[in-house]
Structures are given as C-alpha cells and as structure tokens.
C-alpha cells in the first residue's frame, strides 16, 4: 500500500491507519518485529519522518513498543483497536461538548451581568 495524495488524511495518518488495520486483522501478530523505518518508508512511498510520526501514534495507542537497539514490535497485549478508536472518538466528542458548554457559560455570565446593570 502506498500513500495516496488524493486521500484527505495526512500521509502519517494513512500509514498509521494501515498498520493499525494489519494489527487488528492479525496480519501483524503480537510480538512480531516491524520492518525498519527506512523499509517502511520505501514501502509506503513516504519519508522516514512520516513513518516515525505514524509509529509515534501507534506507540501512544499502546499498539506497538520500541526497544532500544532491537526495533519496534507489535505489543504483546495490544488494546482492542476498535475500542481505542471509539475511545478517541468519544474523547473528541467530549472536547466539543466542553467547548460548547464553555461558550454557553460565557454567554450566560454576560447576560446575567446585563440584567444586574439594569435599574
């Protein structure tokens, strides 16, 4: 799979999503060593920095682990990918709700101030 310039997702997101799918489908098994960054960059047709960014995302999600001098491996007990994605989406929704509530509270404070200022 090479990164598509027509895809609205960033190149690193496309790489991360592809590797995430392979882990979820069992194409990459727990404990399996991933190819090096240079080889992954060549396979996906991207720069090594793009691969590093994608791997950072997967590492943050607990799907992969890196060992100094040994490489990067699929986590022994990776979290359920669908659950991780759902948790991320819920977090995004909660952030949106919090922003909306902050705006409502701001407007409410302003209106209460205007009411108090009236004779």
C-alpha positions in Angstrom: 0.0 0.0 0.0 1.4 3.4 -0.9 0.1 6.7 0.5 -2.5 8.3 -1.7 -2.2 12.1 -2.4 -6.0 12.1 -3.1 -6.7 10.9 0.4 -7.8 13.8 2.7 -5.9 12.2 5.6 -2.3 13.1 6.2 0.4 10.7 5.0 1.3 9.7 8.5 -2.3 9.1 9.3 -2.7 6.8 6.3 0.4 4.8 7.3 -0.8 4.6 11.0 -4.3 3.5 9.8 -2.9 0.8 7.5 -0.6 -0.6 10.2 -3.5 -0.4 12.8 -5.7 -2.4 10.4 -3.0 -5.0 9.9 -2.6 -5.4 13.7 -6.4 -5.7 14.1 -6.7 -8.2 11.3 -3.9 -10.3 12.7 -1.6 -9.7 9.7 0.9 -8.3 12.2 0.9 -10.6 15.3 1.7 -9.7 18.9 5.4 -9.7 19.4 6.2 -9.5 15.7 9.0 -7.1 14.8 8.1 -4.4 12.3 10.3 -3.6 9.4 12.7 -0.7 10.0 11.7 2.9 9.3 13.6 3.1 6.0 12.0 -0.1 4.7 8.5 1.1 5.8 9.1 4.5 4.2 10.1 2.8 1.0 7.0 0.5 1.1 4.6 3.4 1.7 6.4 5.9 -0.5 6.9 8.4 2.2 9.8 10.0 4.1 11.2 8.2 7.2 10.0 11.1 9.3 6.4 10.4 8.2 6.9 6.7 9.3 8.3 7.9 12.6 5.2 10.1 13.2 2.9 7.2 12.3 4.7 4.9 14.7 4.6 7.5 17.5 0.8 7.5 17.2 0.6 3.7 17.3 3.0 3.7 20.3 0.8 6.2 22.1 -2.2 4.0 21.5 -0.3 1.0 23.0 -0.3 -1.0 19.8 3.5 -1.1 19.4 6.5 -1.0 21.6 10.1 0.0 20.7 13.2 -1.5 22.3 16.4 0.4 22.0 18.8 -1.4 19.7 16.2 -4.2 18.9 13.5 -2.5 16.9 9.8 -1.9 17.0 7.3 -4.7 17.8 3.6 -5.2 17.9 2.6 -5.0 21.6 2.3 -8.4 23.4 -1.1 -7.4 24.6 -2.3 -4.7 22.2 -5.5 -2.9 23.2 -8.6 -3.6 21.1 -8.2 -1.3 18.1 -11.9 -0.8 17.8 -12.1 0.2 21.4 -9.1 2.5 21.1 -10.7 4.3 18.1 -14.0 4.5 19.9 -12.3 6.0 22.9 -10.6 8.6 20.8 -13.9 9.5 19.1 -15.6 9.8 22.5 -12.8 12.0 23.7 -13.2 14.2 20.7 -16.9 14.5 21.3 -16.4 15.3 24.9 -14.0 18.0 24.0 -16.6 19.5 21.6 -19.3 19.4 24.3 -17.0 21.0 26.8 -16.2 23.8 24.3 -19.9 24.3 23.7 -20.6 24.4 27.4 -17.8 26.9 28.0 -19.4 29.2 25.3 -22.9 28.8 26.9 -21.5 29.7 30.3 -19.7 32.7 28.9 -22.9 33.9 27.3 -24.9 33.2 30.5 -22.4 35.2 32.6 -22.6 38.1 30.1 -26.5 38.1 30.2 -26.6 37.9 34.0 -24.2 40.9 34.1 -26.5 42.9 31.8 -29.6 42.1 33.9 -27.8 43.2 37.1 -26.8 46.5 35.5 -30.4 47.4 34.7 -32.1 49.9 37.1 
